[in-house]
């Protein structure tokens, strides 16, 4: 009987642990936007990114070359 209770408790704990991390891996729609001399020029197609990929995009610095600046914008 104790073995069954221990197994059930472990199963509940594992299920809770997987659900508790769900909010940490949220998703956003991101696109690359290009500006020339501070004015909007064009943008890429939006795509949905989640988890570590989204974190990498959000921490990436803008690409600057002369008067051209390309940045990621997510919402």
N, CA, C and O atoms as a Maestro MAE file, in Angstrom:
{
 s_m_m2io_version
 :::
 2.0.0
}

f_m_ct {
 s_m_title
 :::
 protein
 m_atom[300] {
  # First column is atom index #
  i_m_mmod_type
  r_m_x_coord
  r_m_y_coord
  r_m_z_coord
  i_m_residue_number
  s_m_chain_name
  s_m_pdb_residue_name
  s_m_pdb_atom_name
  i_m_atomic_number
  :::
  1 25 0.823 -1.191 0.000 1 A "UNK " " N  " 7
  2 3 0.000 0.000 0.000 1 A "UNK " " CA " 6
  3 2 0.873 1.264 0.000 1 A "UNK " " C  " 6
  4 15 0.607 2.215 -0.735 1 A "UNK " " O  " 8
  5 25 1.913 1.257 0.832 2 A "UNK " " N  " 7
  6 3 2.800 2.416 0.886 2 A "UNK " " CA " 6
  7 2 3.481 2.649 -0.459 2 A "UNK " " C  " 6
  8 15 3.719 3.786 -0.867 2 A "UNK " " O  " 8
  9 25 3.782 1.568 -1.123 3 A "UNK " " N  " 7
  10 3 4.445 1.658 -2.420 3 A "UNK " " CA " 6
  11 2 3.542 2.353 -3.445 3 A "UNK " " C  " 6
  12 15 4.008 3.173 -4.235 3 A "UNK " " O  " 8
  13 25 2.262 2.022 -3.424 4 A "UNK " " N  " 7
  14 3 1.295 2.645 -4.333 4 A "UNK " " CA " 6
  15 2 1.135 4.129 -4.029 4 A "UNK " " C  " 6
  16 15 1.055 4.951 -4.942 4 A "UNK " " O  " 8
  17 25 1.087 4.468 -2.751 5 A "UNK " " N  " 7
  18 3 0.969 5.879 -2.369 5 A "UNK " " CA " 6
  19 2 2.215 6.666 -2.759 5 A "UNK " " C  " 6
  20 15 2.117 7.806 -3.215 5 A "UNK " " O  " 8
  21 25 3.369 6.065 -2.583 6 A "UNK " " N  " 7
  22 3 4.622 6.712 -2.972 6 A "UNK " " CA " 6
  23 2 4.664 6.921 -4.492 6 A "UNK " " C  " 6
  24 15 5.068 7.983 -4.966 6 A "UNK " " O  " 8
  25 25 4.250 5.912 -5.239 7 A "UNK " " N  " 7
  26 3 4.206 6.020 -6.702 7 A "UNK " " CA " 6
  27 2 3.224 7.109 -7.142 7 A "UNK " " C  " 6
  28 15 3.542 7.906 -8.025 7 A "UNK " " O  " 8
  29 25 2.047 7.146 -6.540 8 A "UNK " " N  " 7
  30 3 1.040 8.162 -6.886 8 A "UNK " " CA " 6
  31 2 1.556 9.561 -6.547 8 A "UNK " " C  " 6
  32 15 1.364 10.501 -7.318 8 A "UNK " " O  " 8
  33 25 2.207 9.694 -5.401 9 A "UNK " " N  " 7
  34 3 2.764 10.984 -5.013 9 A "UNK " " CA " 6
  35 2 3.850 11.446 -5.963 9 A "UNK " " C  " 6
  36 15 3.914 12.625 -6.310 9 A "UNK " " O  " 8
  37 25 4.708 10.523 -6.387 10 A "UNK " " N  " 7
  38 3 5.774 10.864 -7.334 10 A "UNK " " CA " 6
  39 2 5.182 11.261 -8.675 10 A "UNK " " C  " 6
  40 15 5.663 12.198 -9.313 10 A "UNK " " O  " 8
  41 25 4.148 10.561 -9.106 11 A "UNK " " N  " 7
  42 3 3.492 10.880 -10.374 11 A "UNK " " CA " 6
  43 2 2.863 12.275 -10.336 11 A "UNK " " C  " 6
  44 15 2.970 13.031 -11.302 11 A "UNK " " O  " 8
  45 25 2.224 12.610 -9.247 12 A "UNK " " N  " 7
  46 3 1.625 13.943 -9.089 12 A "UNK " " CA " 6
  47 2 2.712 15.013 -9.071 12 A "UNK " " C  " 6
  48 15 2.546 16.066 -9.686 12 A "UNK " " O  " 8
  49 25 3.804 14.765 -8.386 13 A "UNK " " N  " 7
  50 3 4.917 15.718 -8.324 13 A "UNK " " CA " 6
  51 2 5.522 15.956 -9.701 13 A "UNK " " C  " 6
  52 15 5.816 17.096 -10.060 13 A "UNK " " O  " 8
  53 25 5.708 14.894 -10.472 14 A "UNK " " N  " 7
  54 3 6.261 15.031 -11.824 14 A "UNK " " CA " 6
  55 2 5.313 15.810 -12.719 14 A "UNK " " C  " 6
  56 15 5.750 16.677 -13.476 14 A "UNK " " O  " 8
  57 25 4.013 15.513 -12.641 15 A "UNK " " N  " 7
  58 3 3.026 16.238 -13.450 15 A "UNK " " CA " 6
  59 2 3.012 17.722 -13.096 15 A "UNK " " C  " 6
  60 15 2.907 18.567 -13.984 15 A "UNK " " O  " 8
  61 25 3.115 18.041 -11.828 16 A "UNK " " N  " 7
  62 3 3.147 19.441 -11.394 16 A "UNK " " CA " 6
  63 2 4.411 20.137 -11.894 16 A "UNK " " C  " 6
  64 15 4.354 21.287 -12.330 16 A "UNK " " O  " 8
  65 25 5.543 19.453 -11.832 17 A "UNK " " N  " 7
  66 3 6.813 20.047 -12.257 17 A "UNK " " CA " 6
  67 2 6.785 20.393 -13.743 17 A "UNK " " C  " 6
  68 15 7.270 21.457 -14.128 17 A "UNK " " O  " 8
  69 25 6.236 19.530 -14.582 18 A "UNK " " N  " 7
  70 3 6.170 19.811 -16.013 18 A "UNK " " CA " 6
  71 2 5.248 20.983 -16.308 18 A "UNK " " C  " 6
  72 15 5.546 21.782 -17.196 18 A "UNK " " O  " 8
  73 25 4.155 21.108 -15.601 19 A "UNK " " N  " 7
  74 3 3.223 22.219 -15.824 19 A "UNK " " CA " 6
  75 2 3.756 23.535 -15.286 19 A "UNK " " C  " 6
  76 15 3.440 24.589 -15.838 19 A "UNK " " O  " 8
  77 25 4.547 23.509 -14.234 20 A "UNK " " N  " 7
  78 3 5.030 24.747 -13.637 20 A "UNK " " CA " 6
  79 2 6.039 25.469 -14.528 20 A "UNK " " C  " 6
  80 15 6.198 26.682 -14.398 20 A "UNK " " O  " 8
  81 25 6.719 24.767 -15.422 21 A "UNK " " N  " 7
  82 3 7.705 25.387 -16.309 21 A "UNK " " CA " 6
  83 2 7.075 25.902 -17.600 21 A "UNK " " C  " 6
  84 15 7.753 26.528 -18.415 21 A "UNK " " O  " 8
  85 25 5.808 25.649 -17.787 22 A "UNK " " N  " 7
  86 3 5.156 26.020 -19.035 22 A "UNK " " CA " 6
  87 2 5.202 27.526 -19.283 22 A "UNK " " C  " 6
  88 15 5.390 27.953 -20.422 22 A "UNK " " O  " 8
  89 25 5.034 28.334 -18.243 23 A "UNK " " N  " 7
  90 3 5.036 29.779 -18.440 23 A "UNK " " CA " 6
  91 2 6.425 30.321 -18.767 23 A "UNK " " C  " 6
  92 15 6.537 31.411 -19.328 23 A "UNK " " O  " 8
  93 25 7.489 29.582 -18.429 24 A "UNK " " N  " 7
  94 3 8.841 30.038 -18.719 24 A "UNK " " CA " 6
  95 2 9.188 29.907 -20.201 24 A "UNK " " C  " 6
  96 15 10.100 30.577 -20.687 24 A "UNK " " O  " 8
  97 25 8.478 29.063 -20.906 25 A "UNK " " N  " 7
  98 3 8.787 28.857 -22.311 25 A "UNK " " CA " 6
  99 2 7.717 29.478 -23.197 25 A "UNK " " C  " 6
  100 15 7.313 28.886 -24.198 25 A "UNK " " O  " 8
  101 25 7.261 30.667 -22.831 26 A "UNK " " N  " 7
  102 3 6.232 31.351 -23.609 26 A "UNK " " CA " 6
  103 2 6.695 31.637 -25.021 26 A "UNK " " C  " 6
  104 15 7.891 31.625 -25.313 26 A "UNK " " O  " 8
  105 25 5.749 31.891 -25.881 27 A "UNK " " N  " 7
  106 3 6.051 32.138 -27.288 27 A "UNK " " CA " 6
  107 2 5.661 33.565 -27.671 27 A "UNK " " C  " 6
  108 15 4.734 34.144 -27.105 27 A "UNK " " O  " 8
  109 25 6.379 34.112 -28.635 28 A "UNK " " N  " 7
  110 3 6.086 35.434 -29.180 28 A "UNK " " CA " 6
  111 2 6.286 35.394 -30.685 28 A "UNK " " C  " 6
  112 15 7.013 34.554 -31.214 28 A "UNK " " O  " 8
  113 25 5.624 36.320 -31.358 29 A "UNK " " N  " 7
  114 3 5.812 36.479 -32.794 29 A "UNK " " CA " 6
  115 2 6.852 37.562 -33.011 29 A "UNK " " C  " 6
  116 15 6.700 38.682 -32.522 29 A "UNK " " O  " 8
  117 25 7.916 37.234 -33.748 30 A "UNK " " N  " 7
  118 3 9.023 38.165 -33.961 30 A "UNK " " CA " 6
  119 2 9.269 38.356 -35.456 30 A "UNK " " C  " 6
  120 15 8.979 37.484 -36.275 30 A "UNK " " O  " 8
  121 25 9.813 39.527 -35.779 31 A "UNK " " N  " 7
  122 3 10.197 39.825 -37.162 31 A "UNK " " CA " 6
  123 2 11.408 40.742 -37.133 31 A "UNK " " C  " 6
  124 15 11.621 41.476 -36.168 31 A "UNK " " O  " 8
  125 25 12.198 40.694 -38.197 32 A "UNK " " N  " 7
  126 3 13.335 41.600 -38.327 32 A "UNK " " CA " 6
  127 2 12.860 42.855 -39.049 32 A "UNK " " C  " 6
  128 15 12.197 42.778 -40.083 32 A "UNK " " O  " 8
  129 25 13.209 44.009 -38.488 33 A "UNK " " N  " 7
  130 3 12.818 45.293 -39.070 33 A "UNK " " CA " 6
  131 2 14.089 46.076 -39.379 33 A "UNK " " C  " 6
  132 15 15.012 46.133 -38.566 33 A "UNK " " O  " 8
  133 25 14.125 46.676 -40.564 34 A "UNK " " N  " 7
  134 3 15.293 47.443 -40.998 34 A "UNK " " CA " 6
  135 2 14.946 48.933 -41.071 34 A "UNK " " C  " 6
  136 15 13.910 49.327 -41.606 34 A "UNK " " O  " 8
  137 25 15.839 49.735 -40.520 35 A "UNK " " N  " 7
  138 3 15.700 51.191 -40.539 35 A "UNK " " CA " 6
  139 2 16.905 51.786 -41.263 35 A "UNK " " C  " 6
  140 15 18.027 51.306 -41.106 35 A "UNK " " O  " 8
  141 25 16.672 52.826 -42.051 36 A "UNK " " N  " 7
  142 3 17.742 53.584 -42.697 36 A "UNK " " CA " 6
  143 2 17.628 55.021 -42.223 36 A "UNK " " C  " 6
  144 15 16.579 55.649 -42.369 36 A "UNK " " O  " 8
  145 25 18.710 55.540 -41.656 37 A "UNK " " N  " 7
  146 3 18.737 56.882 -41.067 37 A "UNK " " CA " 6
  147 2 17.609 57.077 -40.059 37 A "UNK " " C  " 6
  148 15 17.050 58.169 -39.963 37 A "UNK " " O  " 8
  149 25 17.270 56.041 -39.313 38 A "UNK " " N  " 7
  150 3 16.246 56.123 -38.281 38 A "UNK " " CA " 6
  151 2 14.820 56.004 -38.797 38 A "UNK " " C  " 6
  152 15 13.882 56.006 -38.001 38 A "UNK " " O  " 8
  153 25 14.634 55.902 -40.103 39 A "UNK " " N  " 7
  154 3 13.300 55.787 -40.686 39 A "UNK " " CA " 6
  155 2 13.054 54.341 -41.126 39 A "UNK " " C  " 6
  156 15 13.967 53.656 -41.587 39 A "UNK " " O  " 8
  157 25 11.825 53.899 -40.977 40 A "UNK " " N  " 7
  158 3 11.441 52.535 -41.360 40 A "UNK " " CA " 6
  159 2 11.705 52.314 -42.840 40 A "UNK " " C  " 6
  160 15 11.381 53.159 -43.675 40 A "UNK " " O  " 8
  161 25 12.307 51.146 -43.161 41 A "UNK " " N  " 7
  162 3 12.562 50.799 -44.558 41 A "UNK " " CA " 6
  163 2 11.748 49.570 -44.963 41 A "UNK " " C  " 6
  164 15 10.930 49.649 -45.880 41 A "UNK " " O  " 8
  165 25 11.964 48.431 -44.288 42 A "UNK " " N  " 7
  166 3 11.204 47.222 -44.583 42 A "UNK " " CA " 6
  167 2 11.300 46.252 -43.415 42 A "UNK " " C  " 6
  168 15 12.068 46.466 -42.476 42 A "UNK " " O  " 8
  169 25 10.504 45.171 -43.483 43 A "UNK " " N  " 7
  170 3 10.533 44.153 -42.434 43 A "UNK " " CA " 6
  171 2 10.391 42.769 -43.045 43 A "UNK " " C  " 6
  172 15 9.877 42.605 -44.151 43 A "UNK " " O  " 8
  173 25 10.863 41.775 -42.294 44 A "UNK " " N  " 7
  174 3 10.751 40.388 -42.730 44 A "UNK " " CA " 6
  175 2 9.411 39.798 -42.325 44 A "UNK " " C  " 6
  176 15 8.615 40.445 -41.645 44 A "UNK " " O  " 8
  177 25 9.175 38.584 -42.741 45 A "UNK " " N  " 7
  178 3 7.938 37.897 -42.382 45 A "UNK " " CA " 6
  179 2 7.964 37.527 -40.905 45 A "UNK " " C  " 6
  180 15 8.984 37.046 -40.412 45 A "UNK " " O  " 8
  181 25 6.862 37.742 -40.188 46 A "UNK " " N  " 7
  182 3 6.817 37.359 -38.773 46 A "UNK " " CA " 6
  183 2 6.758 35.842 -38.611 46 A "UNK " " C  " 6
  184 15 6.182 35.138 -39.440 46 A "UNK " " O  " 8
  185 25 7.360 35.354 -37.537 47 A "UNK " " N  " 7
  186 3 7.342 33.929 -37.210 47 A "UNK " " CA " 6
  187 2 7.262 33.785 -35.698 47 A "UNK " " C  " 6
  188 15 7.666 34.686 -34.962 47 A "UNK " " O  " 8
  189 25 6.744 32.661 -35.235 48 A "UNK " " N  " 7
  190 3 6.612 32.421 -33.805 48 A "UNK " " CA " 6
  191 2 7.850 31.708 -33.274 48 A "UNK " " C  " 6
  192 15 8.296 30.709 -33.838 48 A "UNK " " O  " 8
  193 25 8.394 32.234 -32.184 49 A "UNK " " N  " 7
  194 3 9.568 31.650 -31.537 49 A "UNK " " CA " 6
  195 2 9.245 31.387 -30.078 49 A "UNK " " C  " 6
  196 15 8.491 32.139 -29.461 49 A "UNK " " O  " 8
  197 25 9.812 30.323 -29.523 50 A "UNK " " N  " 7
  198 3 9.542 29.918 -28.146 50 A "UNK " " CA " 6
  199 2 10.830 29.538 -27.426 50 A "UNK " " C  " 6
  200 15 11.848 29.248 -28.055 50 A "UNK " " O  " 8
  201 25 10.768 29.546 -26.109 51 A "UNK " " N  " 7
  202 3 11.842 29.026 -25.267 51 A "UNK " " CA " 6
  203 2 13.195 29.674 -25.477 51 A "UNK " " C  " 6
  204 15 13.315 30.899 -25.508 51 A "UNK " " O  " 8
  205 25 14.219 28.832 -25.622 52 A "UNK " " N  " 7
  206 3 15.598 29.301 -25.734 52 A "UNK " " CA " 6
  207 2 15.819 30.099 -27.017 52 A "UNK " " C  " 6
  208 15 16.607 31.044 -27.029 52 A "UNK " " O  " 8
  209 25 15.134 29.728 -28.091 53 A "UNK " " N  " 7
  210 3 15.271 30.469 -29.348 53 A "UNK " " CA " 6
  211 2 14.760 31.900 -29.174 53 A "UNK " " C  " 6
  212 15 15.391 32.849 -29.639 53 A "UNK " " O  " 8
  213 25 13.619 32.048 -28.504 54 A "UNK " " N  " 7
  214 3 13.067 33.381 -28.246 54 A "UNK " " CA " 6
  215 2 14.006 34.192 -27.362 54 A "UNK " " C  " 6
  216 15 14.228 35.377 -27.613 54 A "UNK " " O  " 8
  217 25 14.551 33.570 -26.346 55 A "UNK " " N  " 7
  218 3 15.486 34.271 -25.460 55 A "UNK " " CA " 6
  219 2 16.705 34.753 -26.233 55 A "UNK " " C  " 6
  220 15 17.176 35.868 -26.010 55 A "UNK " " O  " 8
  221 25 17.219 33.933 -27.136 56 A "UNK " " N  " 7
  222 3 18.365 34.318 -27.961 56 A "UNK " " CA " 6
  223 2 18.049 35.508 -28.854 56 A "UNK " " C  " 6
  224 15 18.877 36.406 -29.012 56 A "UNK " " O  " 8
  225 25 16.860 35.520 -29.436 57 A "UNK " " N  " 7
  226 3 16.454 36.632 -30.301 57 A "UNK " " CA " 6
  227 2 16.297 37.911 -29.495 57 A "UNK " " C  " 6
  228 15 16.743 38.975 -29.924 57 A "UNK " " O  " 8
  229 25 15.661 37.812 -28.322 58 A "UNK " " N  " 7
  230 3 15.423 39.006 -27.510 58 A "UNK " " CA " 6
  231 2 16.708 39.610 -26.955 58 A "UNK " " C  " 6
  232 15 16.753 40.810 -26.685 58 A "UNK " " O  " 8
  233 25 17.746 38.807 -26.781 59 A "UNK " " N  " 7
  234 3 19.005 39.343 -26.249 59 A "UNK " " CA " 6
  235 2 20.001 39.720 -27.339 59 A "UNK " " C  " 6
  236 15 21.067 40.261 -27.044 59 A "UNK " " O  " 8
  237 25 19.665 39.440 -28.591 60 A "UNK " " N  " 7
  238 3 20.561 39.747 -29.702 60 A "UNK " " CA " 6
  239 2 20.645 41.267 -29.912 60 A "UNK " " C  " 6
  240 15 19.632 41.966 -29.889 60 A "UNK " " O  " 8
  241 25 21.851 41.751 -30.114 61 A "UNK " " N  " 7
  242 3 22.033 43.176 -30.365 61 A "UNK " " CA " 6
  243 2 21.674 43.518 -31.804 61 A "UNK " " C  " 6
  244 15 21.714 42.659 -32.686 61 A "UNK " " O  " 8
  245 25 21.321 44.784 -32.035 62 A "UNK " " N  " 7
  246 3 20.988 45.249 -33.386 62 A "UNK " " CA " 6
  247 2 22.212 45.146 -34.292 62 A "UNK " " C  " 6
  248 15 23.349 45.304 -33.847 62 A "UNK " " O  " 8
  249 25 21.958 44.877 -35.567 63 A "UNK " " N  " 7
  250 3 23.015 44.885 -36.566 63 A "UNK " " CA " 6
  251 2 23.071 46.290 -37.154 63 A "UNK " " C  " 6
  252 15 22.083 46.768 -37.712 63 A "UNK " " O  " 8
  253 25 24.217 46.955 -37.033 64 A "UNK " " N  " 7
  254 3 24.374 48.325 -37.521 64 A "UNK " " CA " 6
  255 2 25.511 48.352 -38.535 64 A "UNK " " C  " 6
  256 15 26.609 47.863 -38.269 64 A "UNK " " O  " 8
  257 25 25.233 48.930 -39.702 65 A "UNK " " N  " 7
  258 3 26.235 49.087 -40.747 65 A "UNK " " CA " 6
  259 2 26.004 50.443 -41.408 65 A "UNK " " C  " 6
  260 15 25.094 50.608 -42.221 65 A "UNK " " O  " 8
  261 25 26.839 51.403 -41.047 66 A "UNK " " N  " 7
  262 3 26.659 52.762 -41.580 66 A "UNK " " CA " 6
  263 2 25.345 53.347 -41.094 66 A "UNK " " C  " 6
  264 15 25.119 53.448 -39.889 66 A "UNK " " O  " 8
  265 25 24.471 53.738 -42.028 67 A "UNK " " N  " 7
  266 3 23.188 54.327 -41.652 67 A "UNK " " CA " 6
  267 2 22.057 53.285 -41.626 67 A "UNK " " C  " 6
  268 15 20.887 53.648 -41.499 67 A "UNK " " O  " 8
  269 25 22.397 52.006 -41.745 68 A "UNK " " N  " 7
  270 3 21.430 50.912 -41.765 68 A "UNK " " CA " 6
  271 2 21.433 50.208 -40.417 68 A "UNK " " C  " 6
  272 15 22.489 49.843 -39.899 68 A "UNK " " O  " 8
  273 25 20.231 50.018 -39.846 69 A "UNK " " N  " 7
  274 3 20.109 49.291 -38.556 69 A "UNK " " CA " 6
  275 2 19.006 48.255 -38.704 69 A "UNK " " C  " 6
  276 15 17.880 48.584 -39.075 69 A "UNK " " O  " 8
  277 25 19.339 46.985 -38.410 70 A "UNK " " N  " 7
  278 3 18.369 45.893 -38.444 70 A "UNK " " CA " 6
  279 2 18.197 45.371 -37.034 70 A "UNK " " C  " 6
  280 15 19.176 45.082 -36.346 70 A "UNK " " O  " 8
  281 25 16.950 45.251 -36.603 71 A "UNK " " N  " 7
  282 3 16.647 44.833 -35.229 71 A "UNK " " CA " 6
  283 2 15.514 43.811 -35.233 71 A "UNK " " C  " 6
  284 15 14.739 43.730 -36.186 71 A "UNK " " O  " 8
  285 25 15.428 43.038 -34.164 72 A "UNK " " N  " 7
  286 3 14.309 42.116 -33.962 72 A "UNK " " CA " 6
  287 2 13.238 42.827 -33.169 72 A "UNK " " C  " 6
  288 15 13.553 43.503 -32.189 72 A "UNK " " O  " 8
  289 25 11.985 42.697 -33.559 73 A "UNK " " N  " 7
  290 3 10.865 43.234 -32.797 73 A "UNK " " CA " 6
  291 2 9.894 42.091 -32.536 73 A "UNK " " C  " 6
  292 15 9.436 41.416 -33.458 73 A "UNK " " O  " 8
  293 25 9.589 41.892 -31.247 74 A "UNK " " N  " 7
  294 3 8.715 40.786 -30.838 74 A "UNK " " CA " 6
  295 2 7.513 41.318 -30.060 74 A "UNK " " C  " 6
  296 15 7.612 42.298 -29.321 74 A "UNK " " O  " 8
  297 25 6.384 40.649 -30.244 75 A "UNK " " N  " 7
  298 3 5.182 40.981 -29.466 75 A "UNK " " CA " 6
  299 2 4.349 39.760 -29.251 75 A "UNK " " C  " 6
  300 15 3.295 39.835 -28.618 75 A "UNK " " O  " 8
  :::
 }
 m_bond[299] {
  # First column is bond index #
  i_m_from
  i_m_to
  i_m_order
  :::
  1 1 2 1
  2 2 3 1
  3 3 4 2
  4 3 5 1
  5 5 6 1
  6 6 7 1
  7 7 8 2
  8 7 9 1
  9 9 10 1
  10 10 11 1
  11 11 12 2
  12 11 13 1
  13 13 14 1
  14 14 15 1
  15 15 16 2
  16 15 17 1
  17 17 18 1
  18 18 19 1
  19 19 20 2
  20 19 21 1
  21 21 22 1
  22 22 23 1
  23 23 24 2
  24 23 25 1
  25 25 26 1
  26 26 27 1
  27 27 28 2
  28 27 29 1
  29 29 30 1
  30 30 31 1
  31 31 32 2
  32 31 33 1
  33 33 34 1
  34 34 35 1
  35 35 36 2
  36 35 37 1
  37 37 38 1
  38 38 39 1
  39 39 40 2
  40 39 41 1
  41 41 42 1
  42 42 43 1
  43 43 44 2
  44 43 45 1
  45 45 46 1
  46 46 47 1
  47 47 48 2
  48 47 49 1
  49 49 50 1
  50 50 51 1
  51 51 52 2
  52 51 53 1
  53 53 54 1
  54 54 55 1
  55 55 56 2
  56 55 57 1
  57 57 58 1
  58 58 59 1
  59 59 60 2
  60 59 61 1
  61 61 62 1
  62 62 63 1
  63 63 64 2
  64 63 65 1
  65 65 66 1
  66 66 67 1
  67 67 68 2
  68 67 69 1
  69 69 70 1
  70 70 71 1
  71 71 72 2
  72 71 73 1
  73 73 74 1
  74 74 75 1
  75 75 76 2
  76 75 77 1
  77 77 78 1
  78 78 79 1
  79 79 80 2
  80 79 81 1
  81 81 82 1
  82 82 83 1
  83 83 84 2
  84 83 85 1
  85 85 86 1
  86 86 87 1
  87 87 88 2
  88 87 89 1
  89 89 90 1
  90 90 91 1
  91 91 92 2
  92 91 93 1
  93 93 94 1
  94 94 95 1
  95 95 96 2
  96 95 97 1
  97 97 98 1
  98 98 99 1
  99 99 100 2
  100 99 101 1
  101 101 102 1
  102 102 103 1
  103 103 104 2
  104 103 105 1
  105 105 106 1
  106 106 107 1
  107 107 108 2
  108 107 109 1
  109 109 110 1
  110 110 111 1
  111 111 112 2
  112 111 113 1
  113 113 114 1
  114 114 115 1
  115 115 116 2
  116 115 117 1
  117 117 118 1
  118 118 119 1
  119 119 120 2
  120 119 121 1
  121 121 122 1
  122 122 123 1
  123 123 124 2
  124 123 125 1
  125 125 126 1
  126 126 127 1
  127 127 128 2
  128 127 129 1
  129 129 130 1
  130 130 131 1
  131 131 132 2
  132 131 133 1
  133 133 134 1
  134 134 135 1
  135 135 136 2
  136 135 137 1
  137 137 138 1
  138 138 139 1
  139 139 140 2
  140 139 141 1
  141 141 142 1
  142 142 143 1
  143 143 144 2
  144 143 145 1
  145 145 146 1
  146 146 147 1
  147 147 148 2
  148 147 149 1
  149 149 150 1
  150 150 151 1
  151 151 152 2
  152 151 153 1
  153 153 154 1
  154 154 155 1
  155 155 156 2
  156 155 157 1
  157 157 158 1
  158 158 159 1
  159 159 160 2
  160 159 161 1
  161 161 162 1
  162 162 163 1
  163 163 164 2
  164 163 165 1
  165 165 166 1
  166 166 167 1
  167 167 168 2
  168 167 169 1
  169 169 170 1
  170 170 171 1
  171 171 172 2
  172 171 173 1
  173 173 174 1
  174 174 175 1
  175 175 176 2
  176 175 177 1
  177 177 178 1
  178 178 179 1
  179 179 180 2
  180 179 181 1
  181 181 182 1
  182 182 183 1
  183 183 184 2
  184 183 185 1
  185 185 186 1
  186 186 187 1
  187 187 188 2
  188 187 189 1
  189 189 190 1
  190 190 191 1
  191 191 192 2
  192 191 193 1
  193 193 194 1
  194 194 195 1
  195 195 196 2
  196 195 197 1
  197 197 198 1
  198 198 199 1
  199 199 200 2
  200 199 201 1
  201 201 202 1
  202 202 203 1
  203 203 204 2
  204 203 205 1
  205 205 206 1
  206 206 207 1
  207 207 208 2
  208 207 209 1
  209 209 210 1
  210 210 211 1
  211 211 212 2
  212 211 213 1
  213 213 214 1
  214 214 215 1
  215 215 216 2
  216 215 217 1
  217 217 218 1
  218 218 219 1
  219 219 220 2
  220 219 221 1
  221 221 222 1
  222 222 223 1
  223 223 224 2
  224 223 225 1
  225 225 226 1
  226 226 227 1
  227 227 228 2
  228 227 229 1
  229 229 230 1
  230 230 231 1
  231 231 232 2
  232 231 233 1
  233 233 234 1
  234 234 235 1
  235 235 236 2
  236 235 237 1
  237 237 238 1
  238 238 239 1
  239 239 240 2
  240 239 241 1
  241 241 242 1
  242 242 243 1
  243 243 244 2
  244 243 245 1
  245 245 246 1
  246 246 247 1
  247 247 248 2
  248 247 249 1
  249 249 250 1
  250 250 251 1
  251 251 252 2
  252 251 253 1
  253 253 254 1
  254 254 255 1
  255 255 256 2
  256 255 257 1
  257 257 258 1
  258 258 259 1
  259 259 260 2
  260 259 261 1
  261 261 262 1
  262 262 263 1
  263 263 264 2
  264 263 265 1
  265 265 266 1
  266 266 267 1
  267 267 268 2
  268 267 269 1
  269 269 270 1
  270 270 271 1
  271 271 272 2
  272 271 273 1
  273 273 274 1
  274 274 275 1
  275 275 276 2
  276 275 277 1
  277 277 278 1
  278 278 279 1
  279 279 280 2
  280 279 281 1
  281 281 282 1
  282 282 283 1
  283 283 284 2
  284 283 285 1
  285 285 286 1
  286 286 287 1
  287 287 288 2
  288 287 289 1
  289 289 290 1
  290 290 291 1
  291 291 292 2
  292 291 293 1
  293 293 294 1
  294 294 295 1
  295 295 296 2
  296 295 297 1
  297 297 298 1
  298 298 299 1
  299 299 300 2
  :::
 }
}
